[in-house]
Amino acid sequence: MEIFGHLERLAASLYPLRIPIAVCLALLVVLSLVIAVRLGLHLVVQRHKLTASVVAVAALAVLVPATYYLASPLWIRTSLIEPPAAAPPALAAGESGRVLQRGEFRGADDFHFGRGRALLSETMPDRYTLRVEDFSVRNGPDLFVYLSTNPNGYAADAVNLGTLKASDGTFNYDVPEGTDISRIRSVIVWCRQFSVLFATATLT
């Protein structure tokens, strides 16, 4: 599936040029249809209607589900608001824990936007919680949240906190016990299936 990751990164790099590219593609389609008619290809299709129909149905049976799986997250938005994680009784009412690190989300590129705050807090002795607030990110397939030792993106030893709960909102993640918080440098949203970075919050 790595090929899809390369294709997505290529599409993201071309995203700022989407309007002229769309115009060029539309012109190319029109030109292709004109050439096909002049070559008489439409007559070939008419003479072999059954074969053409079978090929068209087979192509649609593959392309429609694949396109929906890959593209539907781009327009599907989800929202979730969670209260702050439980805090030690000693804390004052409304406090969610001692904030150790914080950062602001930014998108990986013009296409993969991201915004909001990341707060890494100690809610109990040696127990930590990540809270993302006023968060919004480009949706996509198979998105996960990681704590990374790389301040600017994914690292091989990144800690997986689980699937992205929503594309928008405010919510929490429990950090697995035994995680060395002192090595954590960023919070990232990562497409695990295609190995594509969506957003990063460098922690300070």
Secondary structure, DSSP 8 states (H G I E B T S, - for coil): -HHHHHHHHHHHHHGGGHHHHHHHHHHHHHHHHHHHHHTTHHHHHHHTHHHHHHHHHHHHHHHHHHHHHHHGGGT---EEE-------TTS-TT---EEEEEEEEEESSSSS-EEEEEEEEEEETTEEEEEEEEEEE---TTEEEEEESBTTB--TT-EEEEE---SEEEEEEE--TT--GGG--EEEEEETTTTEEEEEEE--
